[in-house]
């Protein structure tokens, strides 16, 4: 049985934007109008596709298609970049027989270069020819840059009116520490959902997934997550109970995608699950978790399998969160490491050595200052990360 939501088709093309040996252009087409939602980067330098996408959604929260290219970010490209972005939508829309205003654009790649419009013109007909033969996995592969594997998750939700399918795909391995979205992600659903409800669902899910991870502390110019809900299942989700169930399903799907991003972090070998509880507020818990998860010293200790808890408490101390240092409790892998202002009186290196060798490492702190809580997924920092980013443009 197909895992793909009903009423969607997929297409890919090898445009040669950066490399001639792979598909680097993808299209998701809804067979009918779909409720459209989006969350975007908060970087002040927003790429042309981000600006155009926000403009289109602001005018009308409906769409028929999502188009994605890798190899060209079309960021920091001025008015020419905006004009080129709109022109690519015209090309794609004409090729597949829909209106340009029904296509939402996304791009990823090197910042600063203008789009190769001749390659777009040649690739648009290839997309049309690929419709109906390509799969969601093909699109997930086409949007990859430094990713080592495609990221795709599918779920089904049983409601009283029938079954609903949800599918998510994303790309991202570096330049990731978002506050509104991840690098690029698409959430597709065949439920009939009001656009305002669909936007609320997507934002809720993003806040608990794509906004709760970090690889390297950098937020891209192009970060975008888009959602389409086309109603092809003929299952209408209007009541509070149904909307809650769909929201939980989409959130769980996005959390699984987020884990795969950190798992595939550029050069990464570890996924740290950093939970800060007992903060004065959720915002303070997030401040503390992010200070720890983005600390180069904590991240390199993770890479070295070094249970250097001092780096964790030092990062917590500079985070800006308000707490009593003598009240803090720190556990790594469930083992009490630090309390009452000092380390636990045991051989911590011996106890923690096997825990630190695992891919997934649990780091839990209780600040004993309130009820605020936040969990962040973070990667380690490796020599390979430096190599990848030193050579990114070659």
N, C-alpha and C positions, 0 to 999 in steps of 0.2 A: 504493500500500500504506500502511496506517495506521502511523504512527510510535509509536502508543500501546501500552504493554504490554498483554497480554491480561488479561481479567478485571477491568477497571476501567471505571467509568462516571463521568461528570462532570456537574455541575449548577451553575447560577448563578441569582442573583435580584437584582433592584434593590430593596433594602430601604429605601433613603433614609436611611441612618445619618448621612451628612454632606451628600451631594448627591443630588438626585432624578433625575439624568440619566444614571446609569451603574449597571452591576452592581457591587455591593459585598459580596456574599456568595457564597461558592463552596464546593462539596462535591466530594470525591473518594470514591467508593464502590467497595470491592472486592466482587466478587460472592461471595467466600468468605472465611473467616478468613485473615488475613495476619500473618506475623511483623512485629512493630512495633518500631521503634527510635527513639531521639531524643537530641539533644544540645541544651543549653539555655544561656541567658544565665547569667553568673556575677555579674551585678548583684545586690546584696543586696535591692533592691526588685524583687521578681519579680511579674509580673502574674498575675491570677487564672487565665488560661488556662495559663500556664506551671506554676503550682502544681497545677492539676487534671490537666494532662497528665502530669506527673511521677508523681502519685499513681496514675493509671490504669496507666501503664506499669510502675510498681513492683509493682502487684498482679498484673498479667498482661501479658506482652509480646506480646499479640495484639490486633488491632483490625480493624474493618471499614471505617472511614471517617475522613477528615480534614475538618474544617470550618474555614473561614477567613473572617474579616470584616475589611474595612478601614473606617476612619472612627471606630472606637472601640477604644481599647487595652485597656480594662478593667484598668488598672494603678493601683495605689495607691487601691483602692476598697474595701478592708477585707472584712469578712464578707459584706456585701451583694453585693459584686462576685463573691465565690466562689459564693454561692448563685445569683446570676444566671447565672454561667457554667454551672453544673450544670443550671439550668433550660433554658438554650438547647440543651444536649445532649439533654434529654428531648424538646424540641420537634422537633428535627431527626430524632432517632431514630424518633420516632413517625411522622413524615411519610414516612420511607423504609422503615419496617418492620424496623428492627433494634433492638438493645438500646442504651440510653444509655451503658453501659459500653464499648461498641464504637466510640464516636466520640471522636476526639482533637481538642481545640479549639486554635485559634490566633487571635490578634487583633492588629491594628495600627491606630494612630491616636493621637489626643491623650490624654495621661495625665490621670487624675483624674476623668473623667466616668463616671457609671454607664451601663450598657447601656440602650438604649431597648427595653424588653421588648415593648412593643406592636408595634414594627416587626419584631422577631424573630418574634412570633406570626403576623404577616401574611405574612412572607417564607418561613417554613418550608414551607408548601404549594407555593409557587412553585418551591422547590428540587426537590421531588418531581416536579412537572410537567415540569421541565427535564431530568430524568435521561434519558439515552439520546439527547438531541438536542444538548446542550452538548459542547464539546471541552475538552481540556487547556488549549488556548490561551485559551479563555473564562475558565477559572479563574485562569490566570496574569494576565489583565487585571483580574479582579475584585479581586485582592489588592494591586493597585498603590495607592500613595499619591502621593508626589511623583515617582515613577518616570516617565520619559518614554517608555519602551517596555517591553513584557512580556519576561520572561526565561525562556526554555524551551529545553532541550537534550535530544535523544534519541539513543540509541546502541543498536546491536545487538552481541551477543557470541556468537560461534559456539563451542560446546563440543562434545565428543564425543557427548553425549547429545542435542544439538539446539541451537536458537537461543533466546537469552534477550534480552529487550528491557528497557532501562532508560530512564526518562524523569525529568528533573528540572526543576523550576520554582522560581523564587524572586522575591522582591521586596526592594528595598533601594536607596536612593540617598543617604540621610543618616542620621545618628546611628549610624554604623557604624565600630567598631573592636573587633570581638568577640574574646573569648577562649574561647568554646565554640561559637558558631554565628553565623549571619548574622541579619538581621532576621527573615525568614520563608523557609523553603524546604521543599519536598517532593521526596522521591526515591521513585519508584515502580518496581517490578521484578516481572516475572512468573516469576522463578525460585523454586524450592522451597528455602528456606534456613532453617536452624535459627535461632531468635531470637537466641541468644547470638552466633552467627557474624555475623548481620546487624547487630547492635549494634556489634560490633568493626569491621566494614566501614565503617559510617557514621561512627564516631568517627575512624578512620584517614583517611577522605576529608575530613572536616571540618577536621582538624588541618592538612591540607596544602592547604586551599583557603579555606574561610570563616574560618579562624583566621589566615590569612596575608594579610589585606588591611586597609586602613584608608581611610576617607574623611575623617573629622573628629576621630578620637580618642575618640568617645563610644560607649559600649555601652548598648544599649536595655534596658528592663525586660521586653521581650517576645521577645527573640531566641530563635528555635526552628528547628531543622531536624528534620523527621520523615521516616521511611522506612517504606514498606510493601512486603513481598515476599510475593506471594500464591500462588505455585506454579502459576498458571494455564497456564503453558507446559508443565507436566509434566516440566520439566527439573530434576532434583534436583542441587544443588551441595553436596557433602559432603566431597569429597577436598581435600587441601591445594592441589593444582594448580588445581582449579576455583575454589576460594575466592580464591586469589591473583589469578586472571584477573578474577574479578568485582570484587574490591577495586580492582584497577587501572582497570577500566572505570568504576566509580562515582567513583573519585578524579579521573580525567580529566574526567568529566562535571561534577563539582563545581568543578573548576578553571576550566572554561569558563564556568560560571555566575558564579563569583567575578570573573572578568575583566569580565563584562558589568555587574556591580554597580559596579565602579570606573569603567568606561567611562561609566556613567549617573550618576555622582556628581552630587549637586545642584549645578548650575552648572558642573560640571567640563568641562575641555577637554583634560586630559592623563591618561595612565596611566603612572606611574613604576614601573619594574620594578627594585626595590632589592635587590641581592644582596650580602650580607656573607659573605665566606669567610675562612678562616684565623683564626677566633676560638678562644678557649680552650675553648668549648663551644657547642653549638647554642643553649642558652639565652642566652649572651652575644651570639651573632650576632643573635638575635631582638631583644634589648635595643637593640643598635646600629641595626638596620634600622628598628625602630619609632620610635626617637628622630628619625631622619632623616625618615621618612615622615609623622610627625605634626607636624613643625616648621612653624609658620606661615610662617617666613621661607623655608624650602626650598620650601614649597608655593606661595607667592606668586611666588617666582623662576621656578618652573615655568610658572605662568600668564603671566608676563611674558616668557617665552622668554629669560630672562636666565641665562647660564651662570655663575652666581655660586657657584663651587665652595667658596668660603670658608664659606658657610652650611652646606654638607654636612659639612665636616670639623669645624666648630664643634658641630653637632648630635651628631656621632659622639663628640666629646671629652667631652660631658656625659652620654652615654648610660649610664655605669656599667660599660661593658665594659672589660676590662683588656687593654692593649696598649701597645706602644712607639710613640709618635707618629712617630718617625723611620723606622719600618719600614712604615708604611701606604702602600698604593698605591690611588689612586682613578682610575677610568676612567668617562667619560661617553660613551655611544654607541661604546664600544670604543676611544676615544682616551685615552691616558695624560694625566692632568691634574695629578696630584700624586704625588710620591714623595720619599723621603729628607728629609721635613720641609719641602719647598718645591714651588712649582708647576713644571711642565715648562717648559723654556726655549723655548717656541714662542708664536705668536700664538693663544692659546686662544679668544679671542672670535671670531676669524675662523673657526677650525676648528669650533667648537661651534655657531655660529649656525644653520646648516641643520639640525643634529640637534635643537636645542631647538624648532624649528618643527613637528616631528613630533608626532602624538598620543601615540605610545609612545616613552618615553625610558628607556634603559637606564643605570642607575647601579650600578657595581660597585666594591666595596671589598675589598681583601685586607689583613687585619690582621697577617698573618705571625706569629700567636701560637699557632696550633693547627689543629685540623681541623674546628671548628664552622662550620656553614653555615646560612643562612636566607635565603629570598627573600620579600619583601613587595611586594604591589601597593598603590600609593597614588595618590590623586588630587591635583590641584592645588587651590588655594583662590582663589575668584573673587568678584567683586562680586555676581554672581548668587546665589552660595551665601548671602550675607548677606541679600539681598532675600527669597529663599525662606523662610529661617528667621525673619526678622523678621516676616513676614506669615503664618506657618504656621497660626495659629488663626483667621484671618479668612476 
